[in-house]
Amino acid sequence: MCPLTPVEGTYHFDGKMSNKGYALNKMCYSLNAAECREEFSKDEKAYCEKFGLNEAQTAAILNRDIIGLLEAGGSIYYLAKFAGQLKLNMQDIGAIQTGMTVEEFKAMLVQRGQGNG
């Protein structure tokens, strides 16, 4: 098995992180349903408690801390549901992860897509 080389600004999501983030990811997945999004909007903390999020996960949700959610076991695929609730898209999240502005992140994607990166 090849050892994994960490990529700066990314978080390795493995079995350990999956277990750590199970409740968080389950909650984020629930946001696919309109009635769940409405319930979340009415009382975010209570919604987090309903799914059994731990203190760090709840704080990251309430503080809109995407990096904190990744560190707390969030899968980017499920966190995208939460990000959508915040009116963020994947390019917004990519910019947050890399410390770039959204415009800088988009330009980097274009440059790499042209074989220049």
C-alpha positions as CSV (number, residue, x, y, z in Angstrom):
1,M,0.0,0.0,0.0
2,C,1.3,3.4,-0.9
3,P,1.7,5.9,1.9
4,L,-0.6,8.9,1.6
5,T,1.1,12.2,1.0
6,P,-1.0,15.0,2.6
7,V,-2.1,17.8,0.3
8,E,-1.9,21.2,1.9
9,G,-5.3,22.5,2.7
10,T,-7.1,19.2,2.5
11,Y,-8.3,16.8,5.2
12,H,-8.0,13.0,4.8
13,F,-11.4,11.4,5.3
14,D,-10.9,7.8,6.3
15,G,-12.7,5.3,8.5
16,K,-11.6,7.0,11.7
17,M,-12.8,10.4,10.4
18,S,-16.0,8.8,9.2
19,N,-16.7,7.4,12.7
20,K,-15.8,10.8,14.2
21,G,-18.1,12.7,11.9
22,Y,-21.0,10.3,11.6
23,A,-23.6,12.4,13.5
24,L,-22.4,15.6,11.7
25,N,-22.6,14.0,8.3
26,K,-26.0,12.5,9.0
27,M,-27.3,15.9,10.1
28,C,-25.8,17.6,6.9
29,Y,-27.4,14.9,4.7
30,S,-30.8,15.6,6.3
31,L,-30.6,19.1,4.8
32,N,-31.6,17.6,1.5
33,A,-35.2,17.8,2.7
34,A,-36.9,21.2,2.6
35,E,-38.7,20.5,5.9
36,C,-35.4,19.8,7.6
37,R,-33.8,23.0,6.2
38,E,-36.7,24.9,7.7
39,E,-36.4,23.1,11.1
40,F,-32.6,23.8,11.1
41,S,-33.2,27.5,10.3
42,K,-35.7,27.9,13.2
43,D,-33.3,26.6,15.9
44,E,-29.8,25.5,14.7
45,K,-28.5,24.5,18.1
46,A,-31.6,22.4,18.8
47,Y,-31.2,20.8,15.4
48,C,-27.6,19.9,16.1
49,E,-28.6,18.4,19.5
50,K,-31.3,16.3,17.7
51,F,-28.5,14.6,15.8
52,G,-26.2,14.2,18.7
53,L,-23.4,16.5,17.5
54,N,-20.6,17.0,20.0
55,E,-19.6,20.4,21.3
56,A,-16.9,21.1,18.7
57,Q,-19.2,20.1,15.8
58,T,-22.0,22.2,17.1
59,A,-19.7,25.2,17.6
60,A,-18.4,24.8,14.0
61,I,-21.9,24.7,12.6
62,L,-23.0,27.8,14.6
63,N,-19.8,29.7,13.7
64,R,-20.0,28.7,10.0
65,D,-16.5,27.2,10.4
66,I,-16.1,24.9,7.3
67,I,-12.5,24.1,8.2
68,G,-13.6,23.2,11.7
69,L,-16.2,20.9,10.3
70,L,-13.7,19.1,8.2
71,E,-11.5,18.7,11.2
72,A,-14.5,17.4,13.2
73,G,-15.0,14.5,10.8
74,G,-17.2,16.2,8.1
75,S,-17.1,14.7,4.7
76,I,-17.0,17.4,2.0
77,Y,-19.8,15.7,0.2
78,Y,-22.2,16.0,3.1
79,L,-20.8,19.4,4.2
80,A,-21.8,20.7,0.7
81,K,-25.4,20.3,1.9
82,F,-24.7,22.6,4.9
83,A,-22.8,25.0,2.6
84,G,-25.8,25.2,0.4
85,Q,-27.9,26.2,3.4
86,L,-25.4,29.1,3.7
87,K,-25.7,29.9,0.0
88,L,-22.1,28.8,-0.6
89,N,-20.9,26.6,-3.5
90,M,-17.9,24.3,-3.9
91,Q,-15.8,27.1,-5.3
92,D,-16.5,29.2,-2.1
93,I,-15.4,26.2,0.0
94,G,-12.3,25.7,-2.1
95,A,-11.4,29.3,-1.6
96,I,-11.9,28.9,2.2
97,Q,-9.7,25.8,2.3
98,T,-6.9,27.4,0.3
99,G,-7.0,30.8,1.9
100,M,-7.7,32.5,-1.4
101,T,-10.5,34.8,-2.5
102,V,-13.1,33.1,-4.6
103,E,-11.8,35.0,-7.7
104,E,-8.2,33.8,-7.0
105,F,-9.5,30.2,-6.6
106,K,-11.5,30.3,-9.8
107,A,-8.4,31.8,-11.7
108,M,-6.3,29.0,-10.3
109,L,-8.8,26.3,-11.5
110,V,-8.8,27.9,-15.0
111,Q,-5.0,28.0,-15.1
112,R,-4.7,24.4,-14.0
113,G,-7.4,23.4,-16.5
114,Q,-5.3,24.8,-19.3
115,G,-2.3,22.6,-18.3
116,N,-0.4,25.5,-16.7
117,G,-0.4,24.4,-13.1
